[in-house]
Amino acid sequence: DTAVSQTPKYLVTQMGNDKSIKCEQNLGHDTMYWYKQDSKKFLKIMFSYNNKELIINETVPNRFSPKSPDKAHLNLHINSLELGDSAVYFCASSQFGRETQYFGPGTRLLVL
Amino acid sequence: DQQVKQNSPSLSVQEGRISILNCDYTNSMFDYFLWYKKYPAEGPTFLISISSIKDKNEDGRFTVFLNKSAKHLSLHIVPSQPGDSAVYFCAASGGNTPLVFGKGTRLSVIA
């Protein structure tokens, strides 16, 4: 009965590879987000989708492409992975217009 | 350019005492503030929030105070319990700015 789930939890890969992280929420929310927590521990928003439409794109490299097949899912595809992409990626969801966001457990990405 | 600052990276408190975590912000457009709690290897969990029209919000052992003129908010936990040991993030939103998080304060409650 996990509210916001992410897969995989850990991801270790080589530079230059392409990888995807999946996120699903069963809270009935219509807005979903991707955040990146870097080595300095800052949580920064990357993208936000409302009803499958992109509403926030915080100057993230084009190598990152979110995809929302429906309101309950927001996946993140990363092309040509770089060392600096190593971080923890969190998915979150909320009801549009409400500030409280609910987070998934995170995906720990390590690029070697 | 940190719009939300948590200047204390860590805090240690005795069990049963009060824990006070502080947060400062710079963006005067912020009108909603939240505290999240994070355990290792888990995602942040919403704890308590406050709108800029209030100066205090209380939920059980947790109280958030907002001082708009000083652009400062604080989270009080009383009494502190060992299970409260976690990283606490302050977050703020408002205007067209999406949720902005501070760097977090690691709270250790010592039994």
Chai-1 contact restraints between the chains, C-beta under 6 A:
chainA,res_idxA,chainB,res_idxB,connection_type,confidence,min_distance_angstrom,max_distance_angstrom,comment,restraint_id
A,K41,B,K103,contact,1.0,0.0,6.0,A-B,restraint_1
A,K41,B,G104,contact,1.0,0.0,6.0,A-B,restraint_2
A,F42,B,K103,contact,1.0,0.0,6.0,A-B,restraint_3
A,L43,B,F101,contact,1.0,0.0,6.0,A-B,restraint_4
A,I45,B,P98,contact,1.0,0.0,6.0,A-B,restraint_5
A,I56,B,P98,contact,1.0,0.0,6.0,A-B,restraint_6
A,F90,B,G43,contact,1.0,0.0,6.0,A-B,restraint_7
A,E99,B,Y32,contact,1.0,0.0,6.0,A-B,restraint_8
A,E99,B,S93,contact,1.0,0.0,6.0,A-B,restraint_9
A,T100,B,F46,contact,1.0,0.0,6.0,A-B,restraint_10
A,F103,B,G43,contact,1.0,0.0,6.0,A-B,restraint_11
A,F103,B,P44,contact,1.0,0.0,6.0,A-B,restraint_12
A,G104,B,G43,contact,1.0,0.0,6.0,A-B,restraint_13
A,P105,B,E42,contact,1.0,0.0,6.0,A-B,restraint_14
A,P105,B,G43,contact,1.0,0.0,6.0,A-B,restraint_15
A,G106,B,G43,contact,1.0,0.0,6.0,A-B,restraint_16
